[in-house]
Amino acid sequence: MSGFDYKAPAELYPSRSRRVRGPFTYKRFNTAAEALRFALEQMPEGALLGATLEVNESRFTEAEMRALYESPAFPLKRVAKKQSAA
């Protein structure tokens, strides 16, 4: 995934599966970096299952999103994921 453009506009789509559907709907972001940060830091655990990130007409799965977020090239400061109240 070298050459990924973290500054490109991005769209985050929820899972298409009714079994895995998360508590979020389609979201559009000014940059892919913002979309990745939202997906991995703000979304509840399990909500990424089946979700898709689209950047420059390329689609990325949960595993690919995690790899992009964890990459040394990720331009934003990482923050610990918010814990949901139990």
Summary of the structure (lengths in Angstrom):
residues: 86
radius of gyration: 12.3
end to end distance: 36.5
largest distance: 39.9
contacts: 222
relative contact order: 0.25
helix: 23%
strand: 16%
